Amino acid sequence: MLAHKDEDYQELETQGAILGFNIKIPPIAEKTMSIAPGDRFFIYTDGLIESTDSEGNSLGTEGLLALLNRHRRSANIKELEINLLTELKSNYGLDSFSDDTMFLILEVEE
């Protein structure tokens, strides 16, 4: 996911296989794009979007995008992390995850 400064997050379209998914010769896909200070990347494992709430609803890609965009104006990436985890726990009831779950937030600096 990528959010250019002061814009919504959007999913980056890529080709290739899922990282670490039974690949003997991993394909390499390259994507070129312009980035600028303030742009943020959100990289995650599938365990995050496959997580389900107490009613069995999964977060999904659309839910993750909505969650990120609700908090895109967070002052810094630490605040964004806290806001995301707080909402995942309170609104989605995700206190624990059934699959390996990781996310990484990167912000382009000047």
BELCOR-V350083 format. One record per backbone hydrogen bond with DSSP energy under -0.5 kcal/mol. NH is the residue of the N-H (numbers start at 0). CO is the residue of the C=O. If there is no record, write none. Layout:
# BELCOR-V350083
nh=NH co=CO
nh=NH co=CO
This chain:
# BELCOR-V350083
nh=1 co=9
nh=2 co=39
nh=6 co=3
nh=9 co=1
nh=12 co=10
nh=20 co=17
nh=21 co=19
nh=23 co=21
nh=28 co=26
nh=37 co=107
nh=38 co=35
nh=39 co=2
nh=40 co=105
nh=41 co=0
nh=42 co=103
nh=44 co=101
nh=46 co=99
nh=47 co=44
nh=48 co=44
nh=49 co=45
nh=50 co=47
nh=52 co=56
nh=55 co=52
nh=58 co=50
nh=59 co=48
nh=62 co=58
nh=63 co=59
nh=64 co=60
nh=65 co=61
nh=66 co=62
nh=67 co=63
nh=68 co=64
nh=69 co=65
nh=70 co=66
nh=70 co=67
nh=71 co=68
nh=73 co=70
nh=79 co=75
nh=80 co=76
nh=81 co=77
nh=82 co=78
nh=83 co=79
nh=84 co=80
nh=85 co=81
nh=86 co=82
nh=87 co=83
nh=88 co=84
nh=89 co=85
nh=90 co=86
nh=91 co=86
nh=93 co=87
nh=94 co=92
nh=103 co=42
nh=105 co=40
nh=107 co=38
